Amino acid sequence: MRNVYLADYARSAFSRAHPRKPEVDAWADTRSDALLASVLDGLLARSDVDGAAVEDLSIGCALPVKEQWSFGGRYPLWLAERLGPKGQACATRQIDQQCGSGLAALRNTAREIQAGAVEVGMAGGVENMTRVPMGPALFKEGVLTSPDALQQADWLALDVVLNMGLTAERLATSAGISRAAMDALALSSHQRAASADAAGHFAGERLTLNNAAGEPISVDSNIRADTSAERLAGLDPVFMQGGMVTAGNSSPLTSGAAATLLMSEPALHQHGISPLARVVAIADCGVKPEEMGAGAAAAIQRALKQAQLTPNDISVWEINEAFAAVPLDAMGKLSLDPENVNIWGGAMALGHPLGATGIRLAGTLGRLLQHRQQRYGCAAACIGGGQGIAIILERC
């Protein structure tokens, strides 16, 4: 297979989402397809790549229902000014692999380039969790359903599987992860994200975009620089009585979009672009659905085997903080140094707009490799329903 490169990456600011309090979300009045289109335009403008050169667009979205249904990815393509008029020959698709949707979209376009079918492609992800809220509300509306046969299956605790917080509780218990450890990681996530933001590290990836009211939005609103160990310790569990998972050691509801520009080696030379990283391996796998958070570690192990590398070969890690238990489980199983994991903070501080998160993980990983001048990095996420996905990048 041919080499494929992460040429560039950009995202919107990530805004706190709240279905019952839309006023807290800067993107509350912005459709997901329009938000992603703005990011696609911003990335192409910054990279100085003609939209007519883009041959493939894959879009990740964990809840592709209601207005997040995108006609197979055509709506964001048509709404993007740099793609719509020129990109009619561009193939598109929308991919739902839950929290792994963004990385799955990146993998799909990368495979097209590796196979020699495409020279230039884009992969994006988006979620507006104010306008299209999480699953429980959609189940109540009848937009989402589950098969009766599975509800009676004696091997599947579907009541747990459909509640991500309960799966995090089970993972923490089975892995021996304490409430104190989860709160400590949450505090670190906010402190690291606040420091990275103050140092300007996010300026290279975060675009200033106008919302529906014409207001420029450029600040991630989930970072709590003033949080403390005492404040986190005082939060009540939210998913089960006597549990350990709280709003503080979980990722918040978030709205946002992100995109990557992917190229073959000849395309890099043609467009005069110095890429962030080469895609070395992308792997996914299944795990026990009631402990879905274990999927991140399992996918990392599969990706390492695919790349013929070991954890010691990896200098930078981005492991999605859907819940604090997820990276803690991976760090324990793989004996990772916490100092090298989520160096600029993670989803507990930055937010987790489901379909966009995988793109952010890969993009931030590429930028960190460049910033630290290190060779290999790995990004991973657990996936609702009992899966995991991971990508390994090599700095160019």
Phi and psi in degrees as a GROMACS rama.xvg file:
@    title "Ramachandran Plot"
@    xaxis  label "Phi"
@    yaxis  label "Psi"
@TYPE xy
-75.6688  158.396  ARG-2
-74.0435  145.631  ASN-3
-127.398  141.495  VAL-4
-122.628  142.13  TYR-5
-82.9267  98.4126  LEU-6
-76.0598  -39.4851  ALA-7
-164.138  165.608  ASP-8
-151.948  143.046  TYR-9
-153.716  160.471  ALA-10
-148.368  166.367  ARG-11
-79.8082  169.057  SER-12
-63.431  145.76  ALA-13
-96.2882  124.316  PHE-14
-111.196  141.924  SER-15
-61.4328  130.915  ARG-16
-106.187  147.808  ALA-17
-159.193  108.441  HIS-18
-59.3303  -31.1182  PRO-19
-94.4232  -11.407  ARG-20
-132.038  68.5746  LYS-21
-60.5477  -19.4801  PRO-22
-65.2593  -17.5949  GLU-23
-83.1717  -11.8919  VAL-24
-104.198  117.295  ASP-25
-63.0478  -23.7623  ALA-26
-101.815  15.3873  TRP-27
-60.0124  -31.7572  ALA-28
-102.116  13.6128  ASP-29
-112.317  121.928  THR-30
-63.5498  149.233  ARG-31
-59.2495  -42.668  SER-32
-65.2623  -36.0469  ASP-33
-69.5584  -38.4514  ALA-34
-64.9436  -46.2312  LEU-35
-64.0699  -39.578  LEU-36
-58.1133  -39.779  ALA-37
-64.2356  -38.0276  SER-38
-68.7491  -41.8116  VAL-39
-58.8769  -44.8677  LEU-40
-62.0748  -44.9576  ASP-41
-63.2448  -38.5626  GLY-42
-68.3978  -43.4485  LEU-43
-65.3054  -39.2864  LEU-44
-63.9478  -44.0222  ALA-45
-67.2061  -35.9135  ARG-46
-82.8532  -11.2573  SER-47
58.0412  45.2227  ASP-48
-110.39  130.161  VAL-49
-67.2761  130.208  ASP-50
-57.4853  -25.6211  GLY-51
-66.4308  -18.097  ALA-52
-80.7147  -16.1607  ALA-53
-80.1179  119.023  VAL-54
-102.613  -13.6185  GLU-55
-151.138  135.983  ASP-56
-136.837  119.082  LEU-57
-112.472  136.785  SER-58
-124.948  128.189  ILE-59
-96.1348  135.051  GLY-60
-154.552  123.021  CYS-61
-76.7349  -26.8998  ALA-62
-127.127  74.9326  LEU-63
-81.6856  58.7963  PRO-64
-125.919  171.768  VAL-65
51.665  -132.918  LYS-66
-75.9412  -6.53872  GLU-67
-85.8118  -3.04741  GLN-68
-71.5517  126.157  TRP-69
-118.682  20.7797  SER-70
58.1524  45.8369  PHE-71
67.5977  30.0834  GLY-72
87.6367  1.82726  GLY-73
-72.6695  -35.4774  ARG-74
-60.1167  -51.1269  TYR-75
-60.1957  -36.4414  PRO-76
-60.2973  -48.0631  LEU-77
-70.0536  -31.4567  TRP-78
-77.363  -23.3044  LEU-79
-74.467  120.196  ALA-80
-62.3486  -31.9844  GLU-81
-85.3988  -8.73171  ARG-82
-113.745  -44.5558  LEU-83
-51.0968  -56.3183  GLY-84
-69.3635  -25.2543  PRO-85
-108.206  -21.1806  LYS-86
-100.043  29.382  GLY-87
-63.5845  -25.7245  GLN-88
-84.6937  -4.83735  ALA-89
-73.4379  125.476  CYS-90
-76.4934  142.878  ALA-91
-134.845  159.417  THR-92
-159.138  156.648  ARG-93
-117.502  131.663  GLN-94
-119.536  130.092  ILE-95
-112.732  106.121  ASP-96
-129.362  42.4512  GLN-97
50.7741  -130.086  GLN-98
-66.424  -13.5121  CYS-99
-92.8923  7.6729  GLY-100
-59.4802  -41.7777  SER-101
-64.5799  -45.2451  GLY-102
-67.761  -34.3859  LEU-103
-65.1851  -38.0495  ALA-104
-64.7635  -43.0998  ALA-105
-61.5491  -43.9548  LEU-106
-60.5458  -40.4526  ARG-107
-63.2998  -48.6424  ASN-108
-68.1045  -37.5976  THR-109
-60.7319  -40.0753  ALA-110
-63.1464  -37.4327  ARG-111
-62.3597  -40.7737  GLU-112
-70.6551  -42.7269  ILE-113
-60.6182  -34.5068  GLN-114
-79.1162  -9.53066  ALA-115
87.6356  9.24092  GLY-116
-83.9912  -22.8674  ALA-117
-139.619  146.107  VAL-118
-102.127  -39.0781  GLU-119
-130.476  127.961  VAL-120
-143.394  167.73  GLY-121
-129.916  149.77  MET-122
-132.961  130.478  ALA-123
-134.597  173.822  GLY-124
-154.622  151.997  GLY-125
-156.354  149.994  VAL-126
-157.245  132.725  GLU-127
-115.698  100.966  ASN-128
-88.1611  2.54554  MET-129
-87.5297  -45.1047  THR-130
-79.8017  -34.9457  ARG-131
-127.052  91.0158  VAL-132
-73.6931  178.537  PRO-133
-60.9349  166.97  MET-134
-47.4643  -46.7316  GLY-135
-52.0842  -42.4384  PRO-136
-65.6146  -37.8477  ALA-137
-72.2991  -30.7672  LEU-138
-66.1509  -41.6416  PHE-139
-62.3259  -35.5485  LYS-140
-78.7615  -11.5565  GLU-141
82.8753  7.0021  GLY-142
-71.0085  -37.5709  VAL-143
-112.607  145.194  LEU-144
-137.428  167.446  THR-145
-132.258  145.492  SER-146
-65.7559  137.572  PRO-147
-58.0963  -37.7124  ASP-148
-60.7166  -36.8094  ALA-149
-73.137  -28.4894  LEU-150
-67.7808  -22.2894  GLN-151
-97.9881  -2.07592  GLN-152
-69.6243  125.817  ALA-153
-76.2394  -13.884  ASP-154
-93.6892  -7.91142  TRP-155
-124.279  115.279  LEU-156
-84.169  78.1849  ALA-157
-63.1457  -30.7561  LEU-158
-63.462  -29.7365  ASP-159
-81.455  -45.1062  VAL-160
-58.6352  -36.133  VAL-161
-83.512  -2.78323  LEU-162
-118.623  102.265  ASN-163
-60.3704  -32.7697  MET-164
-63.9706  -37.8778  GLY-165
-69.0968  -34.0769  LEU-166
-66.3478  -34.8228  THR-167
-66.9441  -38.464  ALA-168
-59.9314  -45.5699  GLU-169
-65.2374  -40.4616  ARG-170
-63.8249  -44.4507  LEU-171
-60.2973  -42.1124  ALA-172
-66.2002  -48.0211  THR-173
-67.5867  -31.5325  SER-174
-90.8194  -2.73482  ALA-175
69.4528  35.1789  GLY-176
-94.2027  129.114  ILE-177
-88.0735  160.937  SER-178
-61.0446  -40.011  ARG-179
-62.4022  -39.3639  ALA-180
-66.3361  -38.782  ALA-181
-68.4715  -42.1564  MET-182
-64.9806  -38.0039  ASP-183
-63.6799  -39.2229  ALA-184
-67.7268  -38.4471  LEU-185
-61.4293  -44.1021  ALA-186
-61.3091  -44.5296  LEU-187
-60.9482  -39.5913  SER-188
-60.5769  -46.7551  SER-189
-66.1889  -41.7421  HIS-190
-65.1219  -42.7991  GLN-191
-67.3973  -42.2862  ARG-192
-64.9606  -41.2496  ALA-193
-63.5794  -42.0845  ALA-194
-65.5761  -42.4685  SER-195
-64.5741  -39.4488  ALA-196
-65.4717  -44.4136  ASP-197
-64.604  -31.1219  ALA-198
-82.3924  -3.042  ALA-199
83.0453  13.793  GLY-200
-68.0223  -28.5312  HIS-201
-83.6822  -11.6954  PHE-202
-62.2108  -28.5254  ALA-203
-77.0486  -10.1861  GLY-204
-121.929  -24.5113  GLU-205
-93.37  118.548  ARG-206
-85.3098  149.409  LEU-207
-91.1519  115.743  THR-208
-127.199  150.027  LEU-209
-84.891  137.88  ASN-210
-85.4967  -172.646  ASN-211
-62.9085  -24.9767  ALA-212
-86.8699  1.52665  ALA-213
82.3181  10.9099  GLY-214
-86.7466  133.926  GLU-215
-73.0527  127.492  PRO-216
-115.435  120.857  ILE-217
-139.334  4.57842  SER-218
-120.257  132.173  VAL-219
-72.1375  125.557  ASP-220
-97.8186  -0.12812  SER-221
-91.0242  -18.0803  ASN-222
-67.4583  127.701  ILE-223
-113.883  89.5962  ARG-224
-66.282  -21.5161  ALA-225
-97.7779  6.69091  ASP-226
-69.1722  163.74  THR-227
-144.228  164.156  SER-228
-60.7336  -38.8579  ALA-229
-65.9052  -41.7316  GLU-230
-65.526  -42.8109  ARG-231
-65.6922  -39.9452  LEU-232
-66.7358  -24.4807  ALA-233
-83.3426  -4.88335  GLY-234
-78.8715  141.177  LEU-235
-81.4789  150.397  ASP-236
-62.9552  147.153  PRO-237
-112.372  -11.3264  VAL-238
-110.935  -23.6326  PHE-239
-157.728  146.952  MET-240
-63.4652  130.145  GLN-241
78.4275  9.03661  GLY-242
-79.6855  -178.316  GLY-243
-114.192  -16.1486  MET-244
-87.0651  122.565  VAL-245
-121.171  174.054  THR-246
-63.1005  -27.4478  ALA-247
-75.6339  -33.7782  GLY-248
-104.205  26.8634  ASN-249
-125.849  161.133  SER-250
-76.8259  143.951  SER-251
-82.2254  160.441  PRO-252
-61.6699  136.275  LEU-253
-145.751  147.151  THR-254
-114.517  137.223  SER-255
174.288  169.3  GLY-256
-142.232  154.665  ALA-257
-150  157.857  ALA-258
-151.93  151.886  ALA-259
-124.454  153.21  THR-260
-110.545  122.772  LEU-261
-115.967  140.735  LEU-262
-143.953  153.864  MET-263
-78.4795  170.264  SER-264
-64.5767  -44.3046  GLU-265
-59.5314  -36.6543  PRO-266
-66.646  -36.9498  ALA-267
-57.9319  -46.5568  LEU-268
-65.5334  -40.3473  HIS-269
-62.4449  -39.8397  GLN-270
-96.7385  -0.180225  HIS-271
64.657  41.4748  GLY-272
-110.436  134.889  ILE-273
-95.447  113.617  SER-274
-77.3762  164.59  PRO-275
-75.7931  -45.353  LEU-276
-163.174  161.68  ALA-277
-98.4714  138.154  ARG-278
-78.0609  118.891  VAL-279
-93.5427  -46.5272  VAL-280
-157.896  147.946  ALA-281
-137.44  127.174  ILE-282
-140.564  146.648  ALA-283
-132.288  169.075  ASP-284
-163.363  169.997  CYS-285
-107.48  150.916  GLY-286
-138.862  179.226  VAL-287
-55.9265  123.849  LYS-288
-62.8445  -30.2024  PRO-289
-77.7634  -5.64641  GLU-290
-129.289  51.4161  GLU-291
-59.4119  -25.5515  MET-292
-63.3296  -19.7588  GLY-293
-70.3755  -11.1208  ALA-294
-64.3098  -29.5517  GLY-295
-62.8216  -49.9157  ALA-296
-63.4341  -40.9308  ALA-297
-64.6787  -41.2444  ALA-298
-68.0481  -37.1888  ALA-299
-60.0406  -44.9966  ILE-300
-60.8478  -39.9089  GLN-301
-68.7066  -41.2906  ARG-302
-65.4558  -40.558  ALA-303
-61.1028  -41.9606  LEU-304
-63.9433  -41.1006  LYS-305
-61.6433  -38.5643  GLN-306
-88.7806  -4.4659  ALA-307
57.935  45.8457  GLN-308
-123.929  168.678  LEU-309
-120.524  165.447  THR-310
-55.4246  -30.2163  PRO-311
-68.7648  -18.6583  ASN-312
-79.8129  -14.7769  ASP-313
-95.6499  125.264  ILE-314
-97.0129  -26.9987  SER-315
-131.498  133.121  VAL-316
-124.692  136.449  TRP-317
-122.954  104.002  GLU-318
-117.013  119.353  ILE-319
-60.6541  130.781  ASN-320
-92.7082  56.01  GLU-321
-54.398  -44.1795  ALA-322
-140.006  150.788  PHE-323
-58.2168  -30.0989  ALA-324
-61.8447  -26.5851  ALA-325
-67.7571  -58.0181  VAL-326
-65.6829  -32.1201  PRO-327
-64.5533  -39.5245  LEU-328
-62.2664  -45.5076  ASP-329
-65.5836  -41.9337  ALA-330
-62.1189  -38.744  MET-331
-68.7302  -46.2462  GLY-332
-68.3819  -33.4649  LYS-333
-104.413  1.8813  LEU-334
55.9086  51.5728  SER-335
-89.4254  147.134  LEU-336
-78.1845  117.644  ASP-337
-56.1069  -24.7765  PRO-338
-66.49  -18.9409  GLU-339
-103.798  6.42106  ASN-340
-110.84  124.683  VAL-341
52.1039  58.2798  ASN-342
-62.4382  -34.5645  ILE-343
-102.383  26.0821  TRP-344
86.6617  168.555  GLY-345
-134.734  -160.521  GLY-346
-65.9154  -24.239  ALA-347
-64.3768  -26.3093  MET-348
-103.484  -43.6361  ALA-349
-81.9929  -26.675  LEU-350
105.286  167.693  GLY-351
-139.294  72.971  HIS-352
-73.1861  99.4351  PRO-353
-38.7448  -58.1986  LEU-354
-68.7046  -23.077  GLY-355
-89.3381  -18.914  ALA-356
-60.9967  -43.983  THR-357
-59.9398  -37.093  GLY-358
-65.9669  -43.4502  ILE-359
-60.9779  -43.5781  ARG-360
-58.5092  -48.6904  LEU-361
-67.4367  -42.5962  ALA-362
-65.8529  -45.1845  GLY-363
-63.981  -38.1126  THR-364
-58.8922  -47.5654  LEU-365
-60.3703  -40.6558  GLY-366
-69.6573  -36.778  ARG-367
-66.2643  -39.6559  LEU-368
-59.6636  -41.2348  LEU-369
-68.0393  -43.6329  GLN-370
-62.7112  -40.0849  HIS-371
-95.2636  -4.62545  ARG-372
54.5627  48.918  GLN-373
-116.743  160.524  GLN-374
-83.4595  -58.2564  ARG-375
-113.209  143.229  TYR-376
-138.922  157.889  GLY-377
-136.131  134.844  CYS-378
-120.585  143.836  ALA-379
-151.329  157.676  ALA-380
-146.365  145.838  ALA-381
-81.4448  163.822  CYS-382
-136.375  129.012  ILE-383
-54.7224  138.606  GLY-384
97.5436  -4.39946  GLY-385
93.68  60.002  GLY-386
-143.504  173.73  GLN-387
-150.135  158.059  GLY-388
-145.077  142.807  ILE-389
-144.533  149.918  ALA-390
-131.331  141.94  ILE-391
-115.454  130.511  ILE-392
-118.597  150.09  LEU-393
-119.469  128.653  GLU-394
-62.8265  137.811  ARG-395
